Amino acid sequence: MICEIYAVNSLASNASRLRSSHPNLAPHYSHASAKMDVQYPQGATPARPTSLAERTKTMTFEEAQETLAQFRDDRDWAQFHNPKDLALSISLEAAELLECFQWSGADLAAANKRAQQGEELADVIITALNLANALGVDAGALVTRKIATNAAKYPPEKARGTAAKYTQL
């Protein structure tokens, strides 16, 4: 696939850029650990704010991982961010998100909790990105690779309009 070739060619440069921009991020990341990565046009990455409080724009996965690593390091929390505890925390944060929908009955009851749902979803995403940092992987590359895998498993001509698993298509 063309996207695979394009993405694989960009992997090494993005992994290198990730390591050089934050030495604690992706220490074990290698070409073998992920086949795809998102490549941004040269010069498209805006200057990084100097403090977390200055961040107001939407971040890329890479920027989010860097920001979370900075947030963690500023508080000396790396000692608590081991893969096991972060994986457990994803489940706990997901349970808090589920509470937003518990006993809602109708969709309207859940729709009235959009702000709380967003807060809890952000906690799940942040914890997942912290786990990606702890594992030394590029979250953007993981998501890109998984989307490509799912696209191959679920081609539109077979999967459109059905909830069947790919093995049943």
N, C-alpha and C positions, 0 to 999 in steps of 0.2 A: 504494500500500500504506500502511496506517496506520503501520507501523513507520518507513517512510521519512519521512513527514510529521513524526512525533514526533522522529525523529533529526535531520532537517534543521533543524528549529526550534531544537534545542539546540546545533547546531554552532557558531554564532557565539559564544554565551556560553561554551562550553567552550574554544574556541580562545583567546578573550580571557583567560579564567582561566588557561590554560596559559601564555600570554605574560607575564601579570602575576606569576605565581608564580615564574617563572624566566626572566629576560630573554633568556638565550641559547637557550632552548628555543622552537622553532617561529617563528623570525623571519619566514619567508616563508609561513607557513600561512595559507590563505585559504579562504573558502567554496567557491571553485571547485575547490580541490585535493582535497576529500573531501566527499562528499554526506551521510555519516552519522557520527554520534558517539553514544557512550553517555552518557546523562544520569543522574546520581545524584541522588536526592532531596535537596532543600536541607537542609543540616545533617548529612547522612549521612557526610561525609568526616571521619574522626577527626583530631585534632591530630597534626601531624607531629612525630616524635621529633627531638631536637636533634642527635643524632649518628647516624652509620650503624651503630655498634655497638649502639644501642638498638633497632634495627628487628628485631622478632621476629614480627610479624604478616604475613599475606599481603598483598601490595600490589596495587593496581589498576595498569593500564598507565600511567596518568598519574603515580602515585606512583613507579613504577619508573623512568620516564623522568626525573623530577625527581631521584630518588636517584642515578641513574647520572650525570646532569649534575653533581651536587654532588661525587660521587666523582671524576669526571674533572677538574673545576675545582680541587678541593683538591690535586690532584697536578700541575696545569699540563699535562694531557695533551691538551687540545683541539687543540693544534698537530699531534697525531698522528692525530686522529679525522676524517680526510677520507673522503668517501663511497667512493672507490675502494678505499682500504686496508681500510675496514670491510666492504665487500662481499666482498673477497678473504678477510678473516678469518672471515666466516660460513662460507665453503666449507672453510677449514682446520679450524674448530671442528666442522663437520659431519663431516669426515673422522675426527676423533678420536672422535666418537660412533659412527661406523660400525665403528671398531676394536673396540668392545665386542661387536659381533656377528660379527666376522670369525672364521671357522673354528669357530664355535660348533656347527655341525651341528644338534643338537637344540635345541629351545626351552629345555630345562632348563639347558643350558650358558649360554645368554644370560640366563636368569632369575637365575642365581647372581651376575650382575654388575649388579643393579638400582641399587645405590648409585653405582657408577661411571657407569652410563648416565645417572642423574639429574644428576650433576656435569657431564657433557659436554653434556647437553641444556640445562642452565642456562647454560653458556658460549655455546651457539648463540643462545639467547633474549636473553641480555645483549648479545651483539654485534649482534643484529638491532635491539634497542632503542637501542643506541648509534648505529647507522646511521639509525634514525628521527630521533634527535636531530640528527644531522649534516645530514640532509635537511630538517629543520624540519617534520616531519609528526607527527601524533598517531597513535601505533600503535594505540590503541583504535579510533579512527575508521576506520583502514585495515582492521582485522580485521572490524569491524562491517559495513563496506561489502562486503568480500569474501564474508562469510557470506551476506549478502543476495543478492549476485550468484550465488553457488553455489546458493542455495535456488531461485532462479528458473530456473537451468539444469538443476537436478536435482530436479524435483518428486517427492515421495515415491511418488505413484501410478505414476510411470514408472521411477524409479531404484531402488526398494527391491529389494535382493537381487541387483543386477547391478553389475559393475565397468565397464560400458560408458561411453565418453565421451558427454557430453551430446549431441553431434551424431549419435550412433548410437542414441539412445533412441527 
